[in-house]
Amino acid sequence: MTTKTGTKKTVEMDLSDVDHRVGKPIGGGQLWDPCSTSDIRRWVMAMDNPNPIHWDEKFAQESRFGGIVAPQSIAVALDYGHGAAPACVGRIPGSHLIFGGEEWWFYGTPVRPGDKLFQERRFHDYKIAETKFAGPTMFSRGDTTHTNQHGALVARERSTAIRYLSEEATKRGMYDDQVGVVKRWTPEELSEIESLRREWLLSNRLGVSPHFDEVKVGDTLPRRVIGPHSIASFTTEYRAFLFNIWGTFEWVAPEGVEDPWVYQDPGWTEGFAFDEEDAKIDPRKRDGLYVGPSRGHIDAEKAGEVGMARSYGYGATMGAWCTDFLANWAGHDGMVRHTKADFRSPAFEGDVTYFDGEVVDKITQSDWGVPLVQIKLKLTNQDGDMLVSCTAEVELPL
């Protein structure tokens, strides 16, 4: 709501449907079907993840896994709402959302074809801060626990959602001058990007793991690049999240919760909501590339309506990029145990994303009961602007 103080307007968010939900379990979408080899292949293809253990049947059969195994990042693809669902709780009229970051803990239970993940969700907390982007802005956090069909713990996630008033963000136009024009790359620049990309694709194709004793503080990981990002790449990413496919999930609620926030209406600004009833007839009414809160990702005009100057990528994708990058360096005998990623800016259409990782610590006695290597990972664009700042702990063989 907006109030007047003298000649100034004070913009406020309506939190009347939010406060009473803090700390409570919530419901959401649950996928009907188990994970398939096609789901895994679609996911790694969308994430530009070349590791053959995830898609090449012959290679996987000859590995110690005996068959295709999903990357650790797939937990978010087998969840409803890009992992942000428990952080987007309560109706805030005229609002929109961007992903602000996520923290993951992985417990060593692999996901294989035929497995089915189940989620328990909880709205953790929120705070309001004044931002240049949109004035009063909510930073809300939600927790998800992922278990498989046997009850084994696969991963835990704490996601951060940034909720803001679309009209206020549009008025402020923070990104208008900075990112309004899609960069045009020269053939020489594209050749250099492709050369670096190709070098990383081949950097650990066999999944060889560095040993803990061999790694030193100050070591750097092979540099990676993704891009230039495009409508095609954003669409490919979107289609890999299974809940975006017509009819793939049902709404579920935790037992004994009086108001479990299941059939959700977050208060999206006009033109950004799904039509759940008509979607039973028309698939486009539940397809976020046509309607819904994600349509600005591939539609520059709609992006402008929520404060973005042009089409932009997905926060959950950037988090998956971090996990995949670290896991591929760790090899088949290593694994990512923990990541904490803060999302500073989206990957915009036409830009490229560079990955630079450095070993910053070696932890011989960790809470996990195994030695860990701590890595600082930065994702930046071609201008050096920070997209993601990530700190992670990776387990390596001794």
Disulfide bonds with the S-S distance in Angstrom:
none
